[in-house]
Amino acid sequence: MLNPLEKLQNWIIQELNNSTLIAQSAVLSTVSEQSQPRARVVSTMFDAALIPKFHTSSVSRKSQDIKHNNAVTLTYNFHNDLFVSKVKSNLYPSNN
């Protein structure tokens, strides 16, 4: 079974093979300390290994949610097949 990032990488490669523009934004879903679901659109970029990255302030509400519970979902809308892909994973701060 593929891990969430491997699934996302496969979807991106499919899109690239079909000469489709890759989604540059995703919906980031988190859970607050009060167990309230939260979602917001974030601008993402992919590194050379096709791992999504986004930047945010360490004092933002999304950062606080992730510190509390790093299990998140990123939802992308890929254009070629008009399907939505969700990646559920744990987030960790990047040193880059």
Backbone bond lengths (Angstrom), bond angles and torsions (degrees), N, CA, C in turn:
res aa  C-N    CA-C-N  psi(-1)  N-CA   C-N-CA  omega(-1)  CA-C   N-CA-C  phi
1 M - - - 1.455 - - 1.535 108.78 -
2 L 1.316 115.72 133.86 1.458 120.75 -178.79 1.525 110.75 -76.83
3 N 1.335 115.50 143.77 1.451 118.00 173.74 1.531 108.79 -76.50
4 P 1.324 118.51 166.22 1.476 120.25 -175.05 1.525 114.37 -56.66
5 L 1.334 117.67 -39.77 1.464 118.97 -179.42 1.522 111.77 -69.49
6 E 1.337 117.99 -34.81 1.464 120.37 176.12 1.529 110.77 -64.59
7 K 1.336 117.04 -39.84 1.461 120.32 176.69 1.521 110.51 -61.46
8 L 1.314 116.68 -46.03 1.455 120.67 179.88 1.529 110.39 -62.12
9 Q 1.325 117.06 -43.57 1.460 120.59 179.03 1.532 110.77 -60.08
10 N 1.326 117.43 -40.86 1.468 120.83 177.52 1.527 111.08 -62.69
11 W 1.338 117.52 -42.18 1.465 120.36 178.83 1.525 110.73 -63.65
12 I 1.327 116.63 -40.98 1.464 119.83 -179.36 1.528 110.26 -65.63
13 I 1.323 116.95 -43.55 1.466 120.07 178.24 1.523 110.59 -60.52
14 Q 1.342 117.74 -41.66 1.474 121.22 176.11 1.524 110.54 -57.52
15 E 1.319 115.91 -46.66 1.461 120.25 -179.21 1.531 110.71 -63.54
16 L 1.318 117.45 -43.49 1.459 121.03 179.19 1.522 111.33 -63.47
17 N 1.339 116.85 -39.51 1.464 120.79 178.31 1.527 112.04 -64.96
18 N 1.315 116.41 -25.43 1.468 121.16 178.55 1.522 111.70 -95.35
19 S 1.328 116.68 12.09 1.476 123.00 179.57 1.520 112.10 56.23
20 T 1.307 115.58 37.33 1.452 121.11 179.95 1.525 109.60 -96.66
21 L 1.317 115.89 141.96 1.458 119.38 174.40 1.525 108.80 -66.60
22 I 1.300 116.02 138.53 1.461 121.13 -178.19 1.523 109.50 -87.30
23 A 1.313 115.15 137.64 1.464 120.37 178.36 1.519 109.87 -57.42
24 Q 1.311 116.40 132.58 1.460 121.40 179.14 1.518 111.93 -102.09
25 S 1.314 116.47 0.34 1.460 119.66 178.44 1.522 109.29 -137.01
26 A 1.302 114.43 158.60 1.461 121.12 -179.94 1.518 108.11 -147.74
27 V 1.309 115.65 162.09 1.459 120.86 172.80 1.526 106.63 -94.01
28 L 1.313 115.48 121.60 1.464 122.07 177.33 1.520 107.80 -98.08
29 S 1.328 116.03 119.36 1.465 120.98 179.04 1.518 109.30 -108.44
30 T 1.323 114.92 131.72 1.460 121.80 -179.67 1.526 108.77 -134.17
31 V 1.323 115.06 178.31 1.467 121.61 176.26 1.522 107.47 -127.93
32 S 1.328 116.15 132.12 1.464 120.62 -179.32 1.524 111.08 -77.58
33 E 1.331 115.53 171.15 1.470 120.36 176.57 1.523 111.94 -62.05
34 Q 1.333 116.52 -23.51 1.473 121.71 178.12 1.528 110.84 -91.06
35 S 1.338 117.38 14.17 1.477 124.46 179.43 1.519 113.34 65.07
36 Q 1.322 116.96 25.79 1.456 121.46 177.10 1.530 109.41 -92.36
37 P 1.348 117.37 130.43 1.463 119.01 176.79 1.525 110.16 -70.75
38 R 1.311 116.11 143.72 1.462 121.35 177.96 1.519 108.31 -137.52
39 A 1.320 115.57 143.70 1.465 120.78 177.59 1.515 108.52 -139.46
40 R 1.314 114.87 144.04 1.459 120.66 176.48 1.518 107.86 -153.62
41 V 1.334 115.53 155.42 1.459 121.48 176.95 1.519 108.11 -84.88
42 V 1.331 116.08 131.52 1.457 121.24 176.11 1.519 109.05 -124.02
43 S 1.300 115.56 146.07 1.457 121.54 174.38 1.520 107.50 -82.71
44 T 1.317 116.35 127.33 1.455 120.20 -178.42 1.522 110.71 -118.41
45 M 1.303 114.72 160.23 1.458 121.43 171.66 1.521 106.09 -137.28
46 F 1.311 116.20 158.41 1.458 120.32 -179.44 1.522 108.76 -113.19
47 D 1.332 115.98 135.97 1.462 118.70 177.22 1.530 109.17 -82.06
48 A 1.320 117.05 -174.11 1.465 121.18 -176.52 1.531 112.50 -62.00
49 A 1.330 117.18 -26.63 1.468 121.53 178.79 1.525 111.84 -89.88
50 L 1.343 116.69 8.70 1.471 123.71 -179.26 1.520 112.50 63.12
51 I 1.314 116.57 34.29 1.459 121.72 174.49 1.525 107.48 -96.51
52 P 1.341 117.37 127.07 1.469 119.09 -178.01 1.518 111.79 -71.42
53 K 1.314 115.28 143.43 1.462 122.25 177.60 1.520 108.08 -135.67
54 F 1.323 115.57 147.87 1.459 120.42 171.68 1.522 107.48 -145.13
55 H 1.304 115.45 156.35 1.465 120.81 -178.28 1.522 109.23 -110.50
56 T 1.312 114.96 144.93 1.456 120.55 176.27 1.531 108.39 -156.27
57 S 1.283 115.73 162.77 1.459 121.04 177.09 1.528 109.61 -75.93
58 S 1.313 115.89 144.63 1.472 119.62 179.54 1.527 112.62 -68.08
59 V 1.328 117.52 -13.55 1.464 120.20 178.76 1.526 112.41 -103.85
60 S 1.326 117.07 5.20 1.470 119.69 -179.87 1.525 110.71 -70.91
61 R 1.323 115.30 161.09 1.462 120.17 179.16 1.528 110.99 -62.26
62 K 1.341 117.50 -38.91 1.457 118.62 179.28 1.528 111.42 -65.62
63 S 1.342 117.27 -36.89 1.468 119.67 176.78 1.520 110.71 -64.18
64 Q 1.318 116.71 -41.46 1.465 120.13 179.08 1.527 110.55 -64.20
65 D 1.347 116.78 -40.70 1.463 120.28 177.15 1.527 110.83 -60.83
66 I 1.336 116.28 -44.30 1.464 120.96 -177.31 1.530 110.59 -68.16
67 K 1.330 117.83 -36.06 1.469 120.25 176.29 1.522 110.41 -63.12
68 H 1.326 115.83 -38.17 1.463 121.09 179.73 1.528 111.22 -71.35
69 N 1.329 116.75 -43.21 1.464 122.29 -176.29 1.529 107.33 -150.56
70 N 1.324 117.14 105.58 1.459 119.66 -174.60 1.524 114.21 -85.15
71 A 1.328 118.17 7.93 1.464 121.26 172.93 1.524 107.57 -81.11
72 V 1.317 116.16 113.88 1.460 121.88 -175.10 1.522 109.95 -131.10
73 T 1.327 114.82 169.37 1.459 120.96 172.40 1.516 108.35 -127.82
74 L 1.335 116.16 132.23 1.461 122.57 170.27 1.519 106.61 -108.39
75 T 1.317 116.98 126.60 1.460 121.61 -179.75 1.517 108.97 -114.00
76 Y 1.332 115.43 121.29 1.466 122.41 178.71 1.513 109.54 -110.36
77 N 1.318 116.09 145.60 1.452 121.65 172.06 1.519 106.88 -107.73
78 F 1.337 116.41 105.72 1.455 120.13 178.45 1.521 108.74 -89.14
79 H 1.321 115.78 135.20 1.457 121.78 -167.69 1.522 114.92 -81.17
80 N 1.305 119.02 -31.67 1.456 120.33 -171.50 1.524 112.68 -58.98
81 D 1.311 116.97 -50.71 1.458 121.14 -177.63 1.520 112.63 -104.18
82 L 1.326 116.05 7.25 1.459 121.29 -178.09 1.522 111.60 51.92
83 F 1.316 115.54 44.57 1.460 118.74 176.37 1.515 109.58 -117.69
84 V 1.295 114.46 157.54 1.454 121.75 179.23 1.522 107.06 -107.01
85 S 1.303 116.41 133.72 1.456 119.71 177.20 1.519 108.79 -117.76
86 K 1.302 114.87 138.39 1.459 121.04 179.14 1.516 108.85 -116.88
87 V 1.304 115.53 136.05 1.461 121.63 176.95 1.510 107.02 -119.08
88 K 1.318 115.48 114.76 1.468 120.47 176.97 1.519 107.26 -101.64
89 S 1.312 116.05 124.42 1.452 120.02 -176.21 1.524 109.79 -158.72
90 N 1.313 115.45 -178.94 1.458 121.74 174.60 1.514 108.75 -105.01
91 L 1.320 117.01 138.71 1.461 122.28 179.58 1.519 110.26 -102.10
92 Y 1.316 113.96 145.20 1.454 121.63 175.49 1.511 108.57 -136.29
93 P 1.314 118.74 146.53 1.473 120.67 178.41 1.529 110.83 -60.16
94 S 1.308 114.91 143.20 1.460 120.99 177.93 1.518 109.23 -96.38
95 N 1.284 116.80 146.63 1.459 121.64 176.31 1.514 111.46 -88.20
96 N 1.342 116.86 -3.51 1.479 120.80 -178.32 1.506 111.09 -85.93
